[in-house]
Amino acid sequence: MKFKKEFLQEMEGKTIQKTIIDHSRWSVLYERVFEYGGKLYCTHYSVGATEQQDEGPYEYEPDEIECQEVKPVEKLVIVYEIIEGN
């Protein structure tokens, strides 16, 4: 589904999840899941990595941005912890 750039820039309150997925010297790339009309959608945007980089969310994107519909999926994650005393 396509959303207007201005709509995505102004709807921070409806964000379900925001995750940093990559970064460079100049930008930080985010993946954002948001709710609209009872459905969940995913989009990506970047912002300047420091106060010297003047880049806001979706700033260099077209006027309409394609967002993919997503659904929540429960996943089991295994982590490893240090054993005390070894």
ABEGO torsion letter per residue (X at the ends): XBBBAAAAAAAAAABABBBBABBBAABBBBBBBBBBGGBBBBBBBBBBABAABBBBBGAABBABBBBBBBBBBBBBBBBBBBBBGX
